[in-house]
């Protein structure tokens, strides 16, 4: 992901448990924060009542969270699953793994 303005990735305590370590995901309309215990919340960007500036690059889909090599694999798997519904419904887990390997 592109570098964001200073302060965007500042860690703040989870309001439910006080844990500071959290995942910070910039979405289109707000920032999603989730602590390592799984408590998630949304915060608006600055200008909409929040304190974090909106970054230039936001997450629009799962593939935006992945590194390039993992993104290519993810998109390949999505293409196969989208065009072959029988593969989704009938292939067992080992069959699916063997297909991709």
KEDREN-225737 format. One record per residue (C-alpha): residue number from 1; residue in one letter; z, x, y. Coordinates in nm, 3 decimals. Each point is the difference from the previous one (the first is absolute). Last residue first. Layout:
N
[NUM; 'a'; [Z; X; Y]]
...
END
This chain:
101
[101; 'x'; [-0.763; -0.101; -2.738]]
[100; 'x'; [-0.060; -0.334; 0.175]]
[99; 'x'; [-0.100; -0.187; -0.316]]
[98; 'x'; [0.273; 0.170; -0.203]]
[97; 'x'; [0.266; -0.126; 0.243]]
[96; 'x'; [-0.136; -0.356; -0.016]]
[95; 'x'; [-0.012; 0.005; -0.379]]
[94; 'x'; [0.356; 0.135; -0.014]]
[93; 'x'; [0.118; -0.282; 0.229]]
[92; 'x'; [-0.169; -0.273; -0.202]]
[91; 'x'; [-0.340; -0.127; 0.104]]
[90; 'x'; [-0.032; -0.379; 0.006]]
[89; 'x'; [0.076; -0.138; 0.346]]
[88; 'x'; [-0.085; 0.280; 0.241]]
[87; 'x'; [-0.294; 0.131; -0.203]]
[86; 'x'; [-0.121; -0.359; -0.032]]
[85; 'x'; [0.007; -0.020; 0.382]]
[84; 'x'; [-0.253; 0.281; 0.029]]
[83; 'x'; [-0.141; 0.037; 0.352]]
[82; 'x'; [0.326; 0.010; 0.194]]
[81; 'x'; [0.185; 0.211; -0.257]]
[80; 'x'; [-0.266; 0.269; 0.000]]
[79; 'x'; [-0.022; 0.008; 0.381]]
[78; 'x'; [0.379; 0.010; 0.038]]
[77; 'x'; [0.023; 0.292; -0.244]]
[76; 'x'; [-0.260; 0.196; 0.196]]
[75; 'x'; [0.180; -0.077; 0.329]]
[74; 'x'; [0.330; 0.131; -0.141]]
[73; 'x'; [-0.164; 0.315; -0.138]]
[72; 'x'; [-0.169; 0.075; 0.333]]
[71; 'x'; [0.325; -0.065; 0.190]]
[70; 'x'; [0.188; 0.233; -0.234]]
[69; 'x'; [-0.240; 0.285; 0.081]]
[68; 'x'; [0.013; -0.074; 0.375]]
[67; 'x'; [0.379; -0.035; 0.035]]
[66; 'x'; [0.131; -0.355; -0.018]]
[65; 'x'; [0.172; -0.230; 0.250]]
[64; 'x'; [-0.328; -0.126; 0.149]]
[63; 'x'; [-0.110; -0.106; -0.350]]
[62; 'x'; [0.277; -0.260; -0.009]]
[61; 'x'; [-0.157; -0.189; 0.288]]
[60; 'x'; [-0.009; -0.028; 0.379]]
[59; 'x'; [0.242; 0.282; 0.079]]
[58; 'x'; [-0.018; 0.102; 0.366]]
[57; 'x'; [-0.170; 0.287; 0.183]]
[56; 'x'; [0.033; 0.043; 0.376]]
[55; 'x'; [0.377; -0.042; -0.018]]
[54; 'x'; [0.185; -0.289; 0.169]]
[53; 'x'; [0.299; 0.134; 0.192]]
[52; 'x'; [0.344; -0.068; -0.151]]
[51; 'x'; [0.267; -0.177; 0.208]]
[50; 'x'; [-0.069; -0.366; -0.066]]
[49; 'x'; [-0.033; -0.303; 0.228]]
[48; 'x'; [-0.375; -0.050; -0.018]]
[47; 'x'; [-0.089; 0.283; 0.238]]
[46; 'x'; [0.155; 0.250; -0.237]]
[45; 'x'; [-0.095; -0.105; -0.352]]
[44; 'x'; [0.176; -0.281; -0.184]]
[43; 'x'; [0.240; 0.086; -0.283]]
[42; 'x'; [-0.040; -0.134; -0.353]]
[41; 'x'; [0.268; 0.023; -0.269]]
[40; 'x'; [0.050; 0.118; -0.354]]
[39; 'x'; [0.317; 0.067; -0.201]]
[38; 'x'; [-0.113; 0.186; -0.312]]
[37; 'x'; [0.288; 0.244; -0.052]]
[36; 'x'; [-0.211; 0.289; 0.131]]
[35; 'x'; [-0.028; -0.182; 0.331]]
[34; 'x'; [-0.309; -0.200; 0.089]]
[33; 'x'; [-0.164; -0.008; 0.343]]
[32; 'x'; [-0.315; -0.193; 0.086]]
[31; 'x'; [-0.133; 0.061; 0.352]]
[30; 'x'; [-0.173; -0.290; 0.173]]
[29; 'x'; [-0.333; -0.175; 0.066]]
[28; 'x'; [-0.255; 0.230; -0.165]]
[27; 'x'; [0.238; 0.178; -0.237]]
[26; 'x'; [0.173; 0.337; 0.046]]
[25; 'x'; [0.198; 0.077; -0.318]]
[24; 'x'; [0.340; 0.168; 0.022]]
[23; 'x'; [0.181; 0.076; -0.325]]
[22; 'x'; [0.372; 0.047; 0.042]]
[21; 'x'; [0.287; 0.247; -0.008]]
[20; 'x'; [0.269; -0.114; 0.246]]
[19; 'x'; [0.215; -0.208; -0.235]]
[18; 'x'; [0.224; -0.239; 0.199]]
[17; 'x'; [-0.002; -0.273; -0.267]]
[16; 'x'; [-0.135; -0.316; 0.166]]
[15; 'x'; [-0.111; 0.123; 0.345]]
[14; 'x'; [-0.179; 0.300; -0.156]]
[13; 'x'; [0.073; 0.301; 0.218]]
[12; 'x'; [-0.274; 0.136; 0.228]]
[11; 'x'; [-0.235; 0.284; -0.089]]
[10; 'x'; [-0.241; 0.106; 0.274]]
[9; 'x'; [-0.355; -0.020; -0.135]]
[8; 'x'; [-0.146; -0.142; 0.320]]
[7; 'x'; [0.207; 0.223; 0.226]]
[6; 'x'; [-0.274; 0.238; 0.103]]
[5; 'x'; [-0.342; -0.165; -0.002]]
[4; 'x'; [-0.173; -0.027; -0.333]]
[3; 'x'; [-0.183; 0.259; -0.205]]
[2; 'x'; [-0.284; -0.147; -0.201]]
[1; 'x'; [0.066; -0.118; -0.350]]
END
